[in-house]
Amino acid sequence: MIGLGIFLLFAAMSAWFTANRQPQSAVSNYLDLLRARGEKLEIAEVIPPTVSAESNCADAVQMAFGSMGTSNTMMPLGMRMVAPGKALVAWRQPEVRGFNGSGNGETTNTWEDLAADVATRQPALDLLQEVFDRPKLDFNLAYKKGAYMLLPHLAPFKRSAQALTAAVVLDLHNGDTGGAATNLCTLLALVRADQDESILISHLVRISMTSLAVAPTWELLQSTNATEAQLAWLQKNWEQIDFIDSAERACEMERAMFKQNLEKARADSAEFDRMLGYSGGGPSASGSASSWPVDLDHVKYQIGKAVWRASWSYTEEVRFLQADQIMLEAMRAMETNRQFLKPQFDAMQTNVLALGLTNVGAAFFSTLKIPDFSDEFGGNWMASVMSKNIRIEAEQRVVVTAIALKRYQLKHGTWPQTIGELAPEFFASVPIDPYDGKPLRYHPNEDGTYLLYCVGEDGVDDGGDPSGANYQWANPKARDWVWPQPATDAEIKYFYDHPPK
C-alpha cells in the first residue's frame, strides 16, 4: 500500500506538472489560426448538401440491400495471376474457382452453381441499375453524432460490389458482353454516386469497391465480342470516378469529428470510457474499497485518463490538427496538379515527421506502462489514406488505358505502336503515371500482345519487370505494376501442377 501510495503521488505530481506545461491556450491559438485561413472545423460546416429526391437513388439501393440478403456471395477469381505478368481468364475455364467470403480458403464450383447464386441476387442487381437514372446517393447520415454515427449501409454496399463482379464473370462465360458491361458500369456508377458522402471509412470502402472492378474489367477485355459502344461506356464510367476531391472532403469531416469527440472525452470521464469501450474494473469500479489485490491495470488506466484529460489531450489535439492540415494541403496540391502525385505524398510524410510534438512526461509514464491514448484518439492514418488514393489513381489510369487500347484494336485490327496514338480519339491525353510523372509505359510485343505498366510505389522504372508481385497485380512489393496478358494453357497447367506456397 505504501508503494501504491508513492506511485499515485508521483503520478499526481506529473499530471499537475504536465497540465501546466501544456496549456489549453495552445489549442485555442492554433484553432484561431486555422479559422483565419478559412478552414472549416465544425461538423455542421462540412456536412454535404442534401440531395434532391429526384436525384437520390438511396431508396432503391436500400431495397436492393434488403433483397440481396446477408449470405456470402460466390466470388470467382477474376484476372488470377498464374505467372509473372500473366493471368488466367476465369470465364473461359471449365469450372469456377474463387471464394465464398467465409474465409475458408479457395472453393471450386460449377458454372451452374454460380448461375444459381447470381439468380438469387438478380432482383437486387436490377434495382441497383436505377442509379443510372438517379445518379446520387444520400443515406441521410447523422453526421453530428460523430463517433456514434451509424453506418449500416457500408457492409451491404460492398457486398453489392461483390455480387456485381460475380455477375460479370457469369455474363462473360455466357457470351453476354452487354450484361457484363452493364453490371460493371452499375458498380462504378454506385461508387461515383456516393462520392459526396464525407466519411473517411466510406471513402476507403469506395476505393475497395473500385479496386474490385479491376479484375472483371480485365476479364471483359479478353472477350472477342465486346463492342466499341460497350467499351466506350465502360471507359467513361471509369474516368468519371474522382478520389482526390472526395478524400479532401472526407478528411475535413474526420478532423471535425475528431475535434468533437476529443472535446467530449476531455469534458466527461464517462464519455471517455464510453468512446474507448472501457467497462471498468478494480476496486473503484466495484465500489469496494477493501478489494485486494489492487487491479493495477485499472489504476494505470485511471491515471492515464486523468493525465490525458488534464493535459495530454491538448498536445494530442494540436498534433492531430497540424498533421491533418499538412495532409489537407497536400491533397489540395494534388487537386491542382492531378498528374504527378508522389511528390505531394513524400512532402506530406516529411512535414508530418518534422512536427516533433511529444507529451511532456511521456517517457516517465511509458516506463510505468501507463497508456497515453494517442493511438485511440489520434493515430497515424494520414499516410495510409494518401497512399491508397495514389494507388487507386494508378489502377484507374492503367485500366482506362487498357480499355482505350482494346478500342483501338477493334477499329484498326492491331495494337498502336505508341501510347500517344490513342489521343485524342480514345482519350483526351495520355495518362500520367502518378508515381514518376511520366506517361504510362507501353509498347506492342512481337507475339501479338503488349506491355503496359505503371512503375509502382518505388517510383523506379524497371522496364516492365513484375518481379515481387507474388501472383497479385499492383502489389506494393512488385518492381513494376504490369497489366497482365492472358496466360497460355501451358502456364495455367504449370500453375495448378505447382501451386504457390
Stockholm file with secondary structure:
# STOCKHOLM 1.0

chainA/1-501         MIGLGIFLLFAAMSAWFTANRQPQSAVSNYLDLLRARGEKLEIAEVIPPTVSAESNCADAVQMAFGSMGTSNTMMPLGMRMVAPGKALVAWRQPEVRGFNGSGNGETTNTWEDLAADVATRQPALDLLQEVFDRPKLDFNLAYKKGAYMLLPHLAPFKRSAQALTAAVVLDLHNGDTGGAATNLCTLLALVRADQDESILISHLVRISMTSLAVAPTWELLQSTNATEAQLAWLQKNWEQIDFIDSAERACEMERAMFKQNLEKARADSAEFDRMLGYSGGGPSASGSASSWPVDLDHVKYQIGKAVWRASWSYTEEVRFLQADQIMLEAMRAMETNRQFLKPQFDAMQTNVLALGLTNVGAAFFSTLKIPDFSDEFGGNWMASVMSKNIRIEAEQRVVVTAIALKRYQLKHGTWPQTIGELAPEFFASVPIDPYDGKPLRYHPNEDGTYLLYCVGEDGVDDGGDPSGANYQWANPKARDWVWPQPATDAEIKYFYDHPPK
#=GR chainA/1-501 SS CHHHHHHHHHHHHHHHHHHHHSCTHHHHHHHHHHHHTTCCCSHHHHCCCCCCTTTBCHHHHHHHHHHHCSSCCCEECTTEEEETTEEECGGGSSSEEEECSSSSCCEEECHHHHHHHHHHHHHHHHHHGGGGTSCBCCCCCCGGGGGGCCCTTHHHHHHHHHHHHHHHHHHHHTTCHHHHHHHHHHHHHHHHHTTTCCCHHHHHHHHHHHHHTHHHHHHHHTCSSCCHHHHHHHHHHHHTCCSHHHHHHHHHHHHHHHHHHHHHHHHCHHHHHHHHTCCCCHHHHHTCTTCSSCCHHHHHHHHHHHHIIIIIHHHHHHHHHHHHHHHHHHHHHHHHSCSCCHHHHHHHHHHHHTTCCCCTTHHHHHHTTCCCCHHHHTCSCHHHHHHHHHHHHHHHHHHHHHHHHHHHHHHHSSCCSSGGGGTTTTSSSCCBCTTTSSBCEEEECTTSCEEEEECCTTCCCCSSCCTTCTTCTTCTTSSSEECCEECCHHHHHHHHHSCCC
#=GC SS_cons         CHHHHHHHHHHHHHHHHHHHHSCTHHHHHHHHHHHHTTCCCSHHHHCCCCCCTTTBCHHHHHHHHHHHCSSCCCEECTTEEEETTEEECGGGSSSEEEECSSSSCCEEECHHHHHHHHHHHHHHHHHHGGGGTSCBCCCCCCGGGGGGCCCTTHHHHHHHHHHHHHHHHHHHHTTCHHHHHHHHHHHHHHHHHTTTCCCHHHHHHHHHHHHHTHHHHHHHHTCSSCCHHHHHHHHHHHHTCCSHHHHHHHHHHHHHHHHHHHHHHHHCHHHHHHHHTCCCCHHHHHTCTTCSSCCHHHHHHHHHHHHIIIIIHHHHHHHHHHHHHHHHHHHHHHHHSCSCCHHHHHHHHHHHHTTCCCCTTHHHHHHTTCCCCHHHHTCSCHHHHHHHHHHHHHHHHHHHHHHHHHHHHHHHSSCCSSGGGGTTTTSSSCCBCTTTSSBCEEEECTTSCEEEEECCTTCCCCSSCCTTCTTCTTCTTSSSEECCEECCHHHHHHHHHSCCC
//
